[in-house]
Structures are given as structure tokens and as C-alpha cells.
């Protein structure tokens, strides 16, 4: 029986520890969200015996303020949401005109920087697109010139071939080497009795052939 009571106490302690851990985690998450969003107060309230974390004041002014947004956070949040009039009203009610103007200038500078980045990115993207288009046109022109050069070379080769086909075929007539002509008989002396015929050579004589009509050859 005592052991059973001890186990129950341990279970209750464990549950309380888990509940406290969950509440602490919830508070930490809410605080982190508040810091990210800005201009949010975090209150720890007790409602119906339960601990509640909220960005609104606890009922009847009870509870604990865990995080209080400063004036800069409040003004920045209004400006970020586009509620410039509320930001100015908040600053005027607390005599924070100088702070309001500083935050307003910072907000405007941030917007200008963002607009400039977007403009630069758009310009860079446009330049890349134009460069890609110019490169594509250059590639097309180079390919067109290459094909044109190849066509010109083929046409020239064809023209040369046609010229060769149109040239007349010329077959030179053959030649041959023949025996020396048979020496003609001459009188030992002519009528004057003074002239002697030239001596006859025993070397072969070159006889050219003659091309006749119809492709015939006469030798």
C-alpha cells in the first residue's frame, strides 16, 4: 500500500514536471514569435488555475509581463504593416517625433534598397536573356555561313566536273618507227656530170601518223 502511494506521488511529480516543461516551451516559443514579429508584449496569466501566455494584458491587471516591446519595435511594426498614421500617432503621444522620423527614414531606405535590388535583378535577367538571344543569332548565322560555303564548294566541284565532261576527247595519232626508205637508183652523174646524190642513211625513220575524220588514223 505504501509502495502504491509512493508511485502515485512520483507520477504526480512527473506530470507537474512535464506540465511545467510544456508551459516553459510555450512561453519560449511565444517570446521568440514576439521577437520575430516585433512590437508585441508577452504576459503570463493564470486563468482557472491554468497558466496562459498571451500578448494581451491579464484580466484585472494580474499576471506577469515577460516581454515588453520598446518604442522602436512598436513604430517599426506599424510602419511594416503600412500603418504610418498609427505609428505617427503613437510617437506623438509619447513625444517620440525624432525616433519616429528616424524609423521612417530607415523604413524608406529599406524599401529603396529592396526596390533597387529588384531592379538590378530584373536588369541582370534581361541582360542574360538578350545575351542568350544574341548568341543564338550568332550561332544561326555561323551555321548558315558554313552551309553556304559547303554549297558553294559543291557547286564549284559540279561545275568543274561538267567542264571536264564537255571537253572534246583528243586521241593523238600513233607514230611508229619504220625501216629506212629503199634507196632510189640515181644515175652516177646527172646531165652535167657534176652532181652526186646524197648518201643514204641506214638508220630507221620516224613516221608520224595522221588523224582522219571519223576517228580513223592513217600512217
C-alpha positions, 0 to 999 in steps of 0.5 A, a space after each residue: 500500500 505504501 509502495 502504491 502511494 509512493 508511485 502515485 506521488 512520483 507520477 504526480 511529480 512527473 506530470 507537474 514536471 512535464 506540465 511545467 516543461 510544456 508551459 516553459 516551451 510555450 512561453 519560449 516559443 511565444 517570446 521568440 514569435 514576439 521577437 520575430 514579429 516585433 512590437 508585441 508584449 508577452 504576459 503570463 496569466 493564470 486563468 482557472 488555475 491554468 497558466 496562459 501566455 498571451 500578448 494581451 494584458 491579464 484580466 484585472 491587471 494580474 499576471 506577469 509581463 515577460 516581454 515588453 516591446 520598446 518604442 522602436 519595435 512598436 513604430 517599426 511594426 506599424 510602419 511594416 504593416 503600412 500603418 504610418 498614421 498609427 505609428 505617427 500617432 503613437 510617437 506623438 503621444 509619447 513625444 517620440 517625433 525624432 525616433 519616429 522620423 528616424 524609423 521612417 527614414 530607415 523604413 524608406 531606405 529599406 524599401 529603396 534598397 529592396 526596390 533597387 535590388 529588384 531592379 538590378 535583378 530584373 536588369 541582370 535577367 534581361 541582360 542574360 536573356 538578350 545575351 542568350 538571344 544574341 548568341 543564338 543569332 550568332 550561332 544561326 548565322 555561323 551555321 548558315 555561313 558554313 552551309 553556304 560555303 559547303 554549297 558553294 564548294 559543291 557547286 564549284 566541284 559540279 561545275 568543274 566536273 561538267 567542264 571536264 565532261 564537255 571537253 572534246 576527247 583528243 586521241 593523238 595519232 600513233 607514230 611508229 618507227 619504220 625501216 629506212 626508205 629503199 634507196 632510189 637508183 640515181 644515175 652516177 652523174 646527172 646531165 652535167 656530170 657534176 652532181 652526186 646524190 646524197 648518201 643514204 642513211 641506214 638508220 630507221 625513220 620516224 613516221 608520224 601518223 595522221 588523224 582522219 575524220 571519223 576517228 580513223 588514223 592513217 600512217 
